[in-house]
Amino acid sequence: MSELPPDPSADDQPDPLTAFDEIIAEETTRDPDLAVIEAGSRTLRTQGGPPEADIPARPADPEVDKALREVEAELATRWGETKLEPSVARIAALMDVLGEPQRSYPSIHITGTNGKTSTARMIEALLNAFELRTGRYTSPHVQSITERISLDGAPISPERFIETYRDIKPYVEMVDASQDYRLSFFEVLTAMAYAAFADAPVDVAVVEVGMGGSWDATNVIDGDVAVVTPIDLDHTDRLGTTHAAIATEKAGIVKQDATVILAQQPVEAAQVLLKKAVEVDATVAREGLEFGVVDRQVAVGGQLLTLRGLGGEYREVYLPLHGAHQAHNAAVALAAVEAFFGVGAQRPDPLDVDTVRKAFAAVASPGRLEVVRRSPTVVLDAAHNPAGARAAAEAIGEAFQFSRLIGVVGASGDKNVRELLEAFEPVFAEVVVTQNSSHRAMDADELAGIAVEVFGEERVQVEPRLPDALEAAITLAEEEGEFAGGGVLVTGSVITVGEARLLLGRG
């Protein structure tokens, strides 16, 4: 593990330009059919320890807490986030009666399968560092519903959340009465975010889709910059069973004359996204071609990066998050902010590197390989699909030197649980299967049946209650002795991670 920061002039340091050339060489060995699509598109080219996560606790004032619970209860009577009617008609009607608040500020719109929230947080940190007032809307929340709506990098207060809900409630009820279906939980929250951002007011909104893109409730904005993080197979019952089908839905956020920032994608997904960019005359910047990760070194509490942006190279960027996937998220976030400021198009110069360094050093992403306890070390990661699990498994092996890692897994019943467990099988010595409090949670015994097929009976323990599962896993990790280096990874669902975080004294 390297110390932070390493000497960039050392003889054994790799040449960043050579490394980036290698990235380009690898990326261009793609399907030749892409060349036809790309010929019609414009591209952008130009010649410490982790911070404390911003997860709010319940309000200390009993009256505020009571009012917030009443709002949460009212929202809970609406369709949940997994029940969808693929249309933006209801949210568009609500925006109309609210006076189109989402059109009062420019937006950066983010879709993809994995990495959306971390990328949104990085974009927000960069914009804040350049003294812009931001609104960020992400989902789902880890512990508190107020996390979903942030102003200037911090969740809005419970009082403001309650006030925003009460302000738009009459208009929500008016739209409910005029539609075939009531507005959903997610649609109301989206409207609250857009209204709160307009009221602030913000200089720019950073908006993460809930699911898909074309018919997602967030898609009533016209994002000046559209970001597509890596696409993989998830929500296949709603978005499609192939990368191309999923990309078709997600391409819906790409608007006329926008700038599109593409993370590395499967070839068939890239084809769809680039074709959409051609259709709407959007400008495209692609990871591995116009921007990317030049160099990455593991460092204390995170990693040290050299990033190639749209306007040049940014060296010695410390990111207090673990894993190659977070380095790629950082490259995407940087390119998105450069595009927002016109770097590579209107202006040739890169962003101020010291400001970029300051921003990335302040990034936190709760529940993403987050250490919440020592002796033994307990790490939380919200991986809930196979792609996320593979990234987490690779990252935890790189960032932590556990002699024995115990997994605590509580997953949702609508996920590809077998492949998720298979991704973790090489790194878990044993696994404790459990379930969270959500109605979507897979029954612990059902999950155990799959786990036994993947891990073998002797490596699986069943504890239906999450507190018991955490206690069992910590006990197993301690069996080798105080200084043996055992650890625990809690994963499988954002809800599992959020509940574990509370049980372990965070928030």
N, C-alpha and C positions, 0 to 999 in steps of 0.2 A: 504494500500500500504506500503510495507516495505521500509525502508531507505537502502541506499547502502554504504558499504556492511553490511549485518547482521552478528551477532556474530555466527560463526559456532559451537561454543561450548555450545550454549544456550540449556537449557533442553527441550524446546518445539520444537526444530528442528527435523524433521523426520530423521530416520536412513536411509542413502542413500543405504546401502546394502540391507536392507529390501525392500525398494522401488523398487530397481532393480530386486530383486527376484520376486516381484509382477508383474513387467512388463513381465518377462520371463514366469511366470505362465499363464498370460493372453495370451501371444503370442503363447504358445504351445497348446492351446485349438483349434487347427486348423484341417483341413481336414486330416484324417489319411493317405490318399493317398500321402501326401507330404513326409511321412517317406520313402517311396520307392524311391522317387527321391533323397532325401537328403542322402540316404545310399551310393549313388555313387559319391557324391560330397565332396570335401575337404572344410573345414571351418576354418576361422581364429579364434583362441582362444588363450589367454594367461592367465596363472594363475596370469556515468557522463552524460552527454547528448549525443545525437547522433552526429556523425561527419557530417561535411558539405558534401553534395552529390557532386560527381564529374561529373557534367553535363556541358559540354562546351557551351559557347555562340557562336554566329556567329563570324567569324574572324573580328578583328578590322580593319585590313588592307583591304581597298576596292579591291585591286588587288587580294589578296588571296581569299577574299569572292567571287569575280567574278569567279575565277578559280574553287573554290569548287562548286559553283552553276552549272558551266558547266559540271563538273564530275557528279553531282547529276542528271542533265538533261539527260546525256548520259546513265546513269544507269537506269533511269526511262523509257527508250525506250524498255527495256528488259522485259521479263515475270516477273510479280510481284510475291511476295512470296506465293500467294494463287493459282497460276497457275503452276502445276507441271507435269513433265513427269517422272514417278518413275524409275529412272536409275541413276547410278553414272558414266555412260560411258563418258559424256561430261567433268565432272570435273576431271575424271581420265586422260582423254586425255590432259587436260590443265596442270595437275600436271606433266605429262610426259614431255611435251615440256619445262616446267619451271625447270626441273631437280629434281623433287620430293622434294620440300622444306620441306614438312610436315614430312619427315623422318629424318630430321636433329636434332630433339629434341624429348624427351619423352612427352607423352600427358596423360592428364586425361580427359576422354570423358563423357559428362553428358547428359542423356535423362530423360524422365518422362513427366508428364502432367503439374504439377504445382511445383513451387519452384526452377526451374533450374537456373535462373539468380541469385537469392539470394544465392543459394548454391555455384555457380561459384564464386561469389564475396567473400564468406567466404573462400573457398579453396585458392583463390588468396591471400587473406590477410594473411593466415597462411603460405603459401609458401614464401611470401615476408618477413614475420617476421623471417623466418629461412634463410634469406639472399640468396634466389634463385631469379634469374631474370625470370619474368613470362610474358607470353603473354596470354591475355584472349579474347575470341571471344564469344559474346552473341548477342541475338536478341529477339524481335525487339528493336529499340532504343526508348528512351522516348522523346528526343528533337532533338538531333544532330546525323547524320549518323556516325560521327566519334566515338561516344560512343561504337560502336560495336567492335572495335579493340582497345585493351588496352595493354600497355607495362608497367610493374612494377606498376600496380595498377592505372594508369591514361590513359585516352583516348589519342590516338596518335594525334599529332598536325594536323591541317588542311593541313599544308605544306607537312607533311609526308604522309598523306592520298592521297593528289593529286599526289605526286611523285610516290607512290606505284602503283596507278592506271595507271599512264602514263608508268611506267616501264613494266607492264604486258599487257598493251593494245594491242601491236602488236601480242602477243601470243594468246590473247583472240580472236582476229580477225582471226588468222590462224585456230584455232579450230572451230570457227563459220562456216568457209567456208567448213570444212570437215564433219560437222554433219548435221543430218536431221533438228535439231532445234538449234537456237542460244543458247549460254549459258544464263542462267537466271540471274536476279538481284542478287539473293542469291548466286548462284554459283560463280559469279565474286567477290562478297564481300568475300566469303570463300577463294578463291584463293588469294585475297589481304592480308587477315589475315595470311595465311600460309606463304606467301612470306615475309611479314613484320616481322614475328616471326623469320624466318631463317636469315633475314638480320640483326636483332638486335645485336647478336643472343640471344635467350632466353634459359634458362635452362630447362624450362618445359612450355607446353601450356595447358591452361584450356579451353576446347572447349565445348560449348553448341550446341546441335543439333537444327536445325531449326524446323523440324517436323519428327516425327517417329524415324527412326534409320537406318534400312537396306539400304534404297535408299536415305537417306538424303545426301546432298552435303558434309557435314562434314565427312562422313564415309569413307574417303580415308586415314584416320589415323588409326594406330593400337594402341589404347589406352592401356597403361600399367595398368591403373585403369579405369574401367567402372562404372559409378555411375547411378543408376536408382532412381530418386525421385518418389513420389507417383503417381501411374497411375490411371487415371479416364477417363470418357467418354468425349472426345473433338476431334474435327476434324474427326468425325465419318464417314463422307462421303469419307475420304481418308484412314483412318487407320483401320476402322472396327467399328462395333456397340457393341462389347463386350469387357470386360477387357482382355480376353484371346487373342482376335484378335489384340488389340492395343499392348499388351505386346509382341506378336510375332514380330511385326514390330520393336518395341523398342529394343528387344533382339539382333537385328542385330549389335549393337555396341560392343557386348561381343565377344572378340577375343580369339584365342588360348592362353592358359596359362596366361590369364589376371587375375587380381583380381577384383571381382565384389562387389560393395557396394550397398546393397539393402535397401532402405527405407521401412517402413511398407507398404505392398501391399494387395490388395484384393486377396483372396486365389487363384482364377483361374489365376490371373496375376503372382503370385508367382510361381505357378506350371510351367508355361511356362518359366519363367526366370531361375528357378533352373534346369529345363530340359536342357536348352541351355548351362548352366554352365557345366553340366555333359558332354555334347557332345564335348565341346572344352577343357575339363580338366581345367576349370577356378576355382580359389579359391574364396569362397563366404564368405562374412560377412553380417549378417542380423540385421537390427535394431530390438531391443527387445530381441535378443539372444546374439550375439557377442558384440553389442554396443547399446547405447541408452541414453535417458534422464532419469537421476536418480531423480533429483529434480529441480523444477522450481518455482521461486518467482517473482512476479511483482515488479519492482523497478523503481525508477525515470528515465524516458527516455528510458526504456527498460525492461530487466529482468535479474535476477541472476540465473545462472545455475550450476548444478553439472552434468557433463557428464561422462558416462562410455565409455571409448575408447577401442581399441583393446589391448592396453598395460596397462590399469589401469584406475584410476579415476582422474578426473580433477575437483577440487572444486573451488567455487567462481569465475566463469567465467561470466563476465558482457557482455551482448549482447545488444547493443543500438537499437534493433528492437523489435517490439511488436508482441505478439501472440504465441500460442503454436506451430503453424506450423513453425515459425522461429526457435524455440528451436529444433525441429526435424531436420530442415535443418542444424542447427549447428552441431548436432550429426553426421549427414551424412557427412558433410564437414570434420569434425575432423577425422572420420574413413578413409575417402578417402586419406587424407594427411598422416595419420599413415601408411596406406597400401603403399603409394608411397615411404615412407622412410623404408619400410620393418618391421615396428613394428608388432609384432604378428607372424612373420614368421622368418626372419633372426635375429631379435633383440628382446629381451624380455622386454626391458625398455620402459616406456612411453616417449612421447615427453616432453621437458622442459615446466613445467606448467606455469611459468612466461611468457615465450614467447607466449604460447597459449593464455593466458589472454590478453596480449598486442595486439595480432592480432585481437581477437574477439572484443575488445573494440574499435577498429578502423574501424569496418565494417560499411559501408553505403549501402543502397539499394534504390535508388531513385524511387519514385512512389509506394513504398510498405509501406502503413500506414505512409506516410511522412507528417509531419506537415509543412505547408508552410505559415501559417498566424495565428495570435492570435487576439482575440477580434472582432468577434468570431473566434474560432479555425476552420481552414479549413485543412482537411486531404485528401491526395490523395492516392488512392490504385488502382493498375492496374488489379484488379480481372476482368476477362472477361469470365469465365465459372462458372457453379454452384459450383464446388468444391472450387474454389478460392473465390467465394462470401461467401460461408459458413465459410471459414476460416477467412475472413476479418470481417464478421459480429460478429463472436465470439470474435475476438481479439479486436475490437474497443470497445465492451462492457466491456472487462476486463481492457483495458489500459486507457480508458477515462471515466470520470464520467459526460457524457453529460445529462442534464435534458431533452433536446430535440434535436434530430439529424435530419437534413435535408439532403436528398440524392440528388445528381446531377448525373444522369445516361445518358450516351451516349454509345450505344453498336453497335457492328457490326451485320449486317444482317444475317451472316452465323452462329451465335451462338445460344445456347439454352437460349434465353432471358427470357422466362417465368420462368424457374427454377432459373435463376440468380436473378430476381426480387423477387421471393418467398423467397430466402435466406435472402434478406435484409428486407423483409416486417416487421418482428418483431422488428427491430431496427430503422427503419425510421418513424418519426412522419408524414412527408410529403416527397414527391419526386418530383423533377423538372426534367422532361425528355427533352433531347436535342439531338443534333447530332454533331459529329465532322466533319472535312473537308474531311475525306477520302471518296473515292468512294464506300468503303465497308460499310459505316455507314448506320444503319437502319434509315429510315425516322422518324423524331420526332413524327409525327402524328400516324404512325404505332406503334411505341414504346409506345405512350400514350394509344393506344387502349388496349394493353396488360397490361400496368400498371394499368389502371382503373379496369380491371378484377381482378387484384391481390390486389390492395390497396383500391379500391372504389373511385368513382369520386371526392369526397370531399378532398382526400389526394393527388391528382395529379394535377400538373401544367405543362403546355407545353410552352417551350421557345426554338424554333428551333435554335437560335444563342447561342453559348456557352457563350459569354460574358454576354448576357442577363440572361442566366440560372444561372450563378454564382452570378450575382447581386441579382436576385430574391431569391436565396437560402440564401445568407447572410442576406438579409432583413428579411426573415422568421425566421432565427436563432436569430436575434436581437430583435424579437418582445417581448420576455419575459423580456427584460431589460438587461443592461450592465453586471450585475453580476449573471445572471440566469443560465449560463452554457450551452447555445445553441451551437451547432456545425454543421459543414457541411462536408459531405464525398462525394468526387468526384470520380466516379468509372465507370466501365463498359467496358473500353477499354484502352489499353496502349496509343493509339492516343489521346483519350479524356483527359487522365491524362497529357500527354505531352503538349497539347495545353493549358490546364488549368494552368499548371505550368508556362508557358510563360506569360499568362495573369495576373497571380498573382505576377509577378515580379521576378521569379526565372529563371536564365539563360538568 
